Amino acid sequence: MEYALGLSGTQAFLMTITIAITVLGLVGLALALFMEKRWRPTYNFEYLFIAGLLVMAFYGDWASTSIYKAYQEDLRASEKVSGKFVEDADRDKKFDRILTVVAFQWGFAFITEEKEMSRNAAVVKPGERVLFKVVTNDVIHGFNIPASGITAEIDPGDVRELWIRAPGKPGKYLIQCVNYCGIGHAQMKAWLVVEGDAPTAQLNGGETANGA
């Protein structure tokens, strides 16, 4: 999954190459104004340039297709967990993890209590009680975790709070927008990434992974 705030990933790689080619083109154009004699590139140079553009196009198409196919995988499997909206009775409960979720056209940004941000990936531990505070500032979005069977609709300016018991089985679980929010709606999906061991508090608490 792409992390928009990082300097890695296929999107960042292609953007870096695109910017580099643009800068080189502008520099070459500026130098041409001061050259006494017009420089004529060889045919081999032109062939290499065209080949490079074709490689970029095929690479971008391959990366996009791979991500799209991964989005379409059935990640619901047999692992089911509980989830519900936060009520007044829940506010005194202790949550293992609190994540602010910013829904935007077209993706999700997850912000931890330590102000660390990731795009399209919420990382949790097995069995954790996870509180999501979902907001948006552009259009109406939906926030759905199929494995938990809960869906929230978020209006701009509002905050919807819901919490789930994270799956006990490590893996990736689908998060998706279920309200049509524009041309990129079909790609507005993310992962609930369950990794590592169960939190100590849950192991000692006597609650099961499916209990809420």
PLY file of the C-alpha trace (Angstrom):
ply
format ascii 1.0
element vertex 212
property float x
property float y
property float z
element edge 211
property int vertex1
property int vertex2
end_header
0.00 0.00 0.00
1.19 3.46 -0.83
2.13 5.82 1.99
1.64 9.35 0.66
3.71 10.97 3.41
6.79 8.87 2.71
9.45 9.10 0.01
9.02 5.58 -1.29
6.52 3.67 -3.37
5.69 3.44 -7.06
3.83 6.76 -7.15
6.71 8.66 -5.56
9.21 6.89 -7.85
7.32 7.80 -11.02
6.74 11.37 -9.84
10.47 11.76 -9.16
11.34 10.61 -12.67
8.65 12.85 -14.19
9.91 15.90 -12.29
13.52 15.12 -13.24
12.64 14.90 -16.94
10.65 18.14 -16.73
13.52 19.98 -15.04
16.06 18.67 -17.55
13.78 19.73 -20.40
13.45 23.25 -19.01
17.20 23.49 -18.47
17.84 22.31 -22.02
15.35 24.83 -23.36
17.05 27.64 -21.43
20.51 26.60 -22.64
19.26 26.48 -26.22
18.61 30.21 -26.06
22.31 30.88 -25.59
23.77 28.27 -27.90
25.35 29.56 -31.08
24.66 26.39 -32.93
21.60 24.17 -32.73
22.30 20.82 -31.12
20.88 17.87 -32.99
20.49 14.72 -30.89
21.38 11.44 -32.53
18.72 8.91 -33.44
20.03 6.59 -30.72
19.35 9.27 -28.11
15.80 9.72 -29.40
15.20 5.98 -29.39
16.43 5.72 -25.80
14.22 8.61 -24.73
11.14 7.06 -26.32
12.00 3.65 -24.83
12.31 5.27 -21.40
8.86 6.82 -21.70
7.37 3.48 -22.77
9.00 1.72 -19.81
7.55 4.33 -17.45
4.08 3.89 -18.98
4.18 0.08 -18.72
5.60 0.24 -15.18
2.89 2.66 -14.06
0.19 0.47 -15.62
1.61 -2.67 -13.98
1.85 -1.02 -10.55
-1.66 0.40 -10.81
-3.08 -2.96 -11.88
-1.33 -4.77 -9.02
-2.72 -2.35 -6.44
-6.20 -2.55 -7.97
-6.18 -6.36 -7.89
-5.03 -6.31 -4.26
-7.94 -4.01 -3.43
-10.37 -6.48 -4.96
-9.17 -9.46 -2.94
-11.67 -10.94 -0.54
-10.05 -10.05 2.76
-13.12 -10.73 4.86
-12.25 -14.42 5.18
-13.80 -16.15 8.21
-12.38 -13.80 10.80
-15.24 -11.76 12.23
-15.00 -9.19 14.98
-17.45 -7.01 16.83
-17.83 -3.30 16.32
-20.26 -0.56 17.27
-20.71 3.17 17.54
-19.49 4.93 20.67
-22.25 5.63 23.16
-22.15 7.54 26.41
-21.65 4.28 28.31
-18.52 3.58 26.26
-16.73 6.84 27.06
-15.41 5.57 30.37
-13.99 2.43 28.79
-10.29 2.17 28.15
-9.24 1.81 24.55
-5.90 0.26 23.61
-5.55 2.49 20.57
-7.22 5.71 19.42
-6.95 6.68 15.75
-8.20 9.86 14.11
-9.30 9.00 10.58
-9.39 11.74 7.95
-11.49 10.68 4.95
-10.75 12.64 1.78
-11.12 12.35 -1.97
-9.96 9.62 -2.35
-8.34 7.88 0.58
-7.95 7.66 4.35
-5.28 9.17 6.59
-4.81 7.58 10.02
-3.34 9.72 12.81
-2.18 8.16 16.08
-2.16 9.79 19.50
1.57 10.33 18.97
0.74 12.44 15.88
2.18 9.85 13.51
0.33 9.69 10.23
-0.03 7.00 7.60
-2.09 6.85 4.46
-4.44 3.94 3.81
-3.09 1.69 6.60
-4.20 1.48 10.24
-1.75 -0.72 12.14
-3.06 -2.46 15.29
-2.34 -5.49 17.48
-4.54 -8.62 17.72
-7.45 -8.23 20.11
-6.98 -4.51 20.74
-9.94 -2.28 21.44
-9.52 0.36 18.72
-11.41 3.65 18.71
-11.81 5.42 15.38
-12.66 9.14 15.28
-13.67 9.69 11.66
-13.81 13.16 10.09
-13.93 14.67 6.60
-13.67 18.20 5.25
-14.68 17.81 1.61
-17.73 15.62 0.82
-19.81 12.91 2.46
-17.82 9.69 2.87
-18.50 6.24 4.27
-16.27 4.27 6.64
-16.81 0.53 6.52
-14.84 -2.40 7.96
-16.52 -5.53 6.53
-14.93 -7.84 9.11
-16.60 -5.86 11.90
-19.94 -5.44 10.15
-20.08 -1.72 10.93
-20.55 1.23 8.59
-20.51 4.95 9.34
-21.52 7.87 7.15
-19.54 11.07 7.78
-20.72 14.55 6.83
-18.18 17.36 6.39
-17.47 18.98 9.73
-18.90 16.11 11.79
-17.09 13.49 13.88
-18.27 9.88 13.98
-16.83 7.69 16.70
-16.89 3.92 16.49
-14.79 1.18 17.96
-13.98 -2.42 17.18
-12.21 -5.35 18.72
-9.28 -5.95 16.36
-9.19 -9.43 14.78
-7.19 -12.00 16.71
-5.57 -13.30 13.54
-2.72 -11.20 12.09
-3.27 -10.08 8.53
-4.83 -7.35 6.40
-8.53 -6.51 6.60
-10.42 -4.27 4.23
-11.50 -0.71 5.06
-13.57 1.05 2.41
-15.73 4.03 1.60
-19.30 2.96 0.82
-20.74 6.36 -0.11
-20.15 7.48 -3.69
-17.81 10.45 -3.31
-16.58 11.17 -6.83
-14.64 9.69 -9.70
-12.02 8.06 -7.45
-14.53 6.36 -5.13
-13.78 2.84 -6.40
-10.15 3.19 -5.26
-10.97 4.66 -1.84
-9.94 1.69 0.25
-7.43 1.00 2.99
-6.08 -1.79 5.20
-6.61 -2.61 8.83
-3.22 -4.23 9.40
-3.13 -6.60 12.37
0.41 -7.51 13.32
2.41 -8.80 16.28
1.21 -10.26 19.56
-1.98 -9.53 21.44
-1.73 -6.66 23.96
-0.97 -7.72 27.56
-4.01 -5.92 28.90
-6.29 -8.03 26.72
-4.57 -11.28 27.61
-5.11 -10.58 31.29
-8.56 -9.10 30.89
-10.34 -12.36 30.24
-12.15 -11.09 27.16
-12.15 -12.96 23.88
-11.23 -11.52 20.50
-14.89 -11.53 19.49
-16.27 -10.11 22.67
-17.04 -6.43 22.96
0 1
1 2
2 3
3 4
4 5
5 6
6 7
7 8
8 9
9 10
10 11
11 12
12 13
13 14
14 15
15 16
16 17
17 18
18 19
19 20
20 21
21 22
22 23
23 24
24 25
25 26
26 27
27 28
28 29
29 30
30 31
31 32
32 33
33 34
34 35
35 36
36 37
37 38
38 39
39 40
40 41
41 42
42 43
43 44
44 45
45 46
46 47
47 48
48 49
49 50
50 51
51 52
52 53
53 54
54 55
55 56
56 57
57 58
58 59
59 60
60 61
61 62
62 63
63 64
64 65
65 66
66 67
67 68
68 69
69 70
70 71
71 72
72 73
73 74
74 75
75 76
76 77
77 78
78 79
79 80
80 81
81 82
82 83
83 84
84 85
85 86
86 87
87 88
88 89
89 90
90 91
91 92
92 93
93 94
94 95
95 96
96 97
97 98
98 99
99 100
100 101
101 102
102 103
103 104
104 105
105 106
106 107
107 108
108 109
109 110
110 111
111 112
112 113
113 114
114 115
115 116
116 117
117 118
118 119
119 120
120 121
121 122
122 123
123 124
124 125
125 126
126 127
127 128
128 129
129 130
130 131
131 132
132 133
133 134
134 135
135 136
136 137
137 138
138 139
139 140
140 141
141 142
142 143
143 144
144 145
145 146
146 147
147 148
148 149
149 150
150 151
151 152
152 153
153 154
154 155
155 156
156 157
157 158
158 159
159 160
160 161
161 162
162 163
163 164
164 165
165 166
166 167
167 168
168 169
169 170
170 171
171 172
172 173
173 174
174 175
175 176
176 177
177 178
178 179
179 180
180 181
181 182
182 183
183 184
184 185
185 186
186 187
187 188
188 189
189 190
190 191
191 192
192 193
193 194
194 195
195 196
196 197
197 198
198 199
199 200
200 201
201 202
202 203
203 204
204 205
205 206
206 207
207 208
208 209
209 210
210 211
